[in-house]
């Protein structure tokens, strides 16, 4: 874990986070404003702002907005005022693709943050790739997005140079949980369930592979439709399997009722899952049946990081109605990465962006590959695939109605 003093002001994110408390209220929802002769540069934001996953999506949006407001307050890039334009994908791949098309058609837009869901991210990649416009996701974890569909065979090939992410991948998230359950919890039998979506199926697969490699037994597998809320037949099969725990690859709207129904079926065992279960909404839905359930999450707990203290304070002072949730810090850092890349391009071009937006976008993509700064979530930077260089992971257990951190570290493959 990287510990950074908040007195270090050598990077934009630390200065920005500290100064935001002077920004005041949320009068300007998009963080924009023309500001004299400043050039207005737009950053897009795509997330599920409505629907079952809106708690996560709103946290992503608010945190990106906070970064934009901070950059403008600090005049982070001379001569440039940033504006955030947010669009709702409702966790639907087709909507995300449409949003990406609208983003790339905006001749003031330099880059985009998002989305939350890996399948939505997959649908957007080619649109941004064709437009040579940078995309930075705070939450996509499917390895294929950066390393290609054959990544598991060792043949890694980056599909799009425009795509980056600040969250680590399921290639380490699933195995990290498997090692904990087998080595620390000493549980040997698991029932694996997924929702057949890009994120869920991929995560469940990496977990199961590592668990079996360690010597564990997968006593049953199943798939569910995440749109359903009645999982009685699957719950009955889990109870009959004598599994020590369930691993679910999917998101909290389905995971919470599934976990509750498994316990009501007589299997008083924990449900374990990935970062899409790490939400207060999971506990609200499952209620007391959430006790003992475990979720992994990318990065270290924000509350333990010196680098996140100013972000947490300033988010609260900004008066947002919604929590920053699991990806707030990563959304802030994703947005700030675009700001840092814009700054690098401006500095290289006599203090301003190229007048031709296509040229400017291409240069920002190139600059993003070299971005490095002390972010809310720790050191922010990207490897040759566009993946974050920060491989920190954490596990949380529901205790007395709250997610409590129980393990933090990196996956040792």
N, C-alpha and C positions, 0 to 999 in steps of 0.2 A: 504494500500500500504506500503510495506517495503522499507524504505530508508536506504541505506548503504553507509558509507563513503568509498571512493576509497583508503583511507589510511589504511583500515583494510586489513591485509595480512595474516589472519589466515587460509584462504582457498586457494586451488590451483587455482580456477577459477579467483579470483581477481588478484593474482600474475601473472597468465598467461596472462590475458587481458592487464595488465599494461606493461608487458615486451614485448609483441608482436611487439611493434613499432620498436624494435631493430632487428626484424627478417629479415627485408629487403624485397626483391621481391618475386615473385611467381615462381621462377625458378624450384622448386620441386613441381610438380602439386599434388602429393599425400601426401606431408608432411613427406615423409619417409626418408630413408637414413640409412645405416647400423651402422655407428658410432662405430668403434673399436670392442670391445668384446660384445657390446650390443646385447641382444636378440630382434629380430624384431617381433613385435606383430601387427597383422593386424586388423583393424576395417572396416567392410563393410558399405557401404552407398547405399541405394536404394531410388530412387526418379524418377519422370518423367523429364528426362533431355532433351527430345525432345518432340515435339507436343504442343498442346494448353496450357498445364499447365507447360511448361518448365520454365517460369519465376519464379514460386514458387519453382520448383525442383532445378534450378540452385542456388537459394538463400540458399536452404537447403544444397546443396553440398558444396558451398563455405564456409559457416559458419562452417560446420563440419571440413573442411580442415584447417580453421583458428585455431580451437581448437587443432587439431593434431600438427600443426606447433608450436603452443604455448607450448604444453606439451613437445615437443622435444627440443625446445629452452631452456626451463627452467629445462630440465632433471627432469621432474615432478616425474617420477618413476625410481629410480636408476637402471641401468642395462637394461633398456627397451627403445627401440625406436619404436614409433608407426608409422604405415603406413596406409593410407586410400585407400581403393579400392572402387571406385564408379561404380555402374551399373544403367543403364536406364531401368525403367519398363514401360515407355510410358503410364503411368496411366492404365495399363492393368493387371488384377489380375493374369492371367496365366503367364505373363512375370515375375511378382513379385515373384511368387512361384518358377519359374525356377531359378531366381536370388538367392533366399533363399537357394535352393538346392546346387547351386555352392558355396555360402558362407560357408555353413556347411561342404562342402567337402574340403575346404582349411584348412590344418592342422596348418596354422599360425594364423587363424582367431579366435579372442576371443569373438567378439560380433558384432552387426550391428545396425546402425541408420537408421530409416525410417520405413515405407514409408510415402508419403503424403496422399494417399487416403485410406479411411477406408476399402473399399472392397478389395484393394490390401493387406492391413495389415491382413485382415481376411484370405486371401489365403496363407499368409506366416507363420502364427502363428504355425500351426502344424509342419511345417518343422523345425522351430527353437525349438519347444517344444521337438520333437523327438531327436534332437541333444543336448538338454540341453544347448543351447546357448542363451545368452541374446539378446533381441531385444528391442530397445528404440525408440519409434516414437515421433517426434516433432510435429505431426500434426493430427494424427488419433483422431477423436472425438466421434465415435459411441460408446455408453456405453456398448454394448454387448461384445465388444472385451475384456473387463476386468471383466464385471459383469455377463456375460452369457445372453442368449436369453430371459430369463424370468425376467430380472432386473426390468421391469416396474411393475410387480406384487409384488415386494418386495422380491422375492426369488433370491438373488444375489449369484452367484457362479463363482469363478474365473476359466476360462477355461484353462489358461496356466500360470504357475509360471514364465516362461521365458519372458513374455511380460510386458513392462512398457511403460509409456508415460509421457511426460513433458507438454502436452497440456491438458486443462480441457475438459470435455465432453459435448455432446449435451443435456445431462440430465439437465444441468444448462444453456448452451448457448441459446437454444431455449426459455426457460421460461424467461431468463433475457431480451431478446428482447421483448417478449410479455408484460412483466410488463412495460417496457418503453413506448411502443406504446399505451398501454391502459391507464396507469396512468399519464404519462408525456405529451404525444402527444394528449391524449384524443380522440383517434381514435377508433371507436367501430366496424367497419365492415371490414373484411379482406377476400381477395381471396387467397387461399393457392394453390401453385403449387409446384410439385417436379419432379425430374428426374428419379424416381424409383430405384435409386442406393442406396447402403447401407447408405452412408453418407446423401444424400439429403432427402430420404424418412424418415429416422430416425429423422433428424433435424426438418423437417416440422411437423412431428408428435408431437414432444415435444413442439414446438411452439403452435400448434393448441390446444393441450390439456390445456396448461396454459392459453391461450387467452380466451377459453370458460369458464374455471374455474373462471376467473376474471369477466365474464359477457359479453364478446365480442361475436360477431356473425361471424361465418364463412359462408359467403354468397355464396361461390362456391369453388370447388376443381377441380384440373386437374393435369394431368401428361404430361410431354413432353419427347421426345427423345432428349437427349443432343447432338446427332450427327447432328440434324437438325439445320437450321438457319432461317427457315421460320416458325414463330409462329403466323401467321396472324389470324388463326381461334381461338386460345386461347385468343389473344389480343382482338378480337371482343367480346368474351364472358365476358372478364373482364370489358370492357367498358360498356357493357349492365347491368352488375351486380350492378353498383353504389357503388362498394367497395371504402373504404377510402384509402386503400393501398393494395399492394400485398406482400405476403410473399413467397419467393422462396427458396426451399431446393435443392441446387445443386451448381455448380461451375461457375466461371465467364465466360468461353467461350460461354455458352448457356444463362446465366443470362443477360449479357449485351445486346445482340440483342433482347432478350425477353422484357426487360425493355424498350428499345427504341421503339419497335413495339407497346407496350401497350400505350405509350404516343402518338405515331402517330395515334393510333386508336381512340384517343379522351379522354382517361382516363389520365388526367394530375395528376397522383398520384404517390407517391414514391414506389419503389420496395425495400423491406427489405430482407436481407438474412444473412447467417452465414459467418464464417471466410474465406470460399472459394470465397467470393465476395470482400474481403478486399485485393485488389491488384490494382496497378496503371494500369494494363492491362484492368481491368473492365472499367475504365474511358476512356482509349484509344479507346476501341471498341464502347462504347455507346456514346462517345463524349458529346455534350451538353445535351443529354437526360439522362445522369447520374446524373445531378444536383438534389439534394434533396434525392437521394437514400441513404440507410443506410445499413451498414454491421456491424455485431458483430465480435469480434476477441478475442481470448484467451489472457489473461493477460492484464496488463496495457500498455499504449503506451510506447514503449521502450524509446522514446525521453524524457519522463518524469522521468525515473528511473536513479538514481545516479549509480546503479549497471550496467547500460548499456552504460554509457558514453565511457568507454574505448573500449568496443566492437565496437561501432559505429565509433569511431575514427580509430581504428586499421583496421576495415573492409575497410574503405575508403583508408587508407594508403597502404593497401595490393594491391590496384589497380584492383580489380575485375570489370569486365565490366557490371555485372548484380547487381541489388539491392539485399539486403538481404531479402527483402519482409517480408511477415507476419510471417514466421516461422524461420527466421534466428537466432534470439536469442534462440529459443527453440531447434534448431538443434545444436547450440554450446553447450547448456546445456546438451542435450542428449548425445553428444559425450563426454563431460567432465564427465558425470555420469559414463560412461563406464571406463574412465581413472581413476576416483576415486575408482571404484570397483576393478580394476586391482591393484591399489596401495594398497588397503586394503588386498587383497589376498597375494601380495608379502610380505607385512610387517608381515603377519601371518606365512609365510613360509620362515623365515630367509632371507628375502630380494630378493626372486626370485619366479617366478611362478613355479608350479609343472611341471615336465618334461612331464608328460602325459597330452595332451591337453584336453582330455575328462574330466579329473579331474579338470584341470584349469578352463574350461568353467563352470562346475558345481559350483565351488567355487565362481566364479564371479557372477553367478546368485544369490547365497545366499548373497553375499556381497552387491549386488545392492539393496536388500530390506532394507538395513540399511544406504544407502548413504544419506548424508545430507550436503549441502554446499550452500554458497551464490553465486548464479549464475547470469548470465546476466539478467534473467527475474525475479529475486528475489530469495527467498529461494527455493531450489530444494530438494525434498524428495518424498517418495512414500508411499501410504497407503497399507493396506493388500490386495487390489485388483491389485496393480501395478499402480494405478492412481496417478497423481500428487496431492500433498497436497496444492498446490497453486491454489485456486479457483477464482482468479481475472479475471474479464471480462471487455471488453470495447465495446463501440459503436462509430461508425464513420459515419459522414454524408458528402456526396460530396458537397463541397461548392467552387465555382470558380475553378472547375477542380481539386480539391484535396480532399483527405480524411481528415476530421477534427474531432478530438475526441470531442464527445458531452456528454459522460457518462462513468463512470468507477466505478466499485464496485464488489460486490459478489451477487449471486442470493440468495434471502431470500425465501425459499420454505415454 
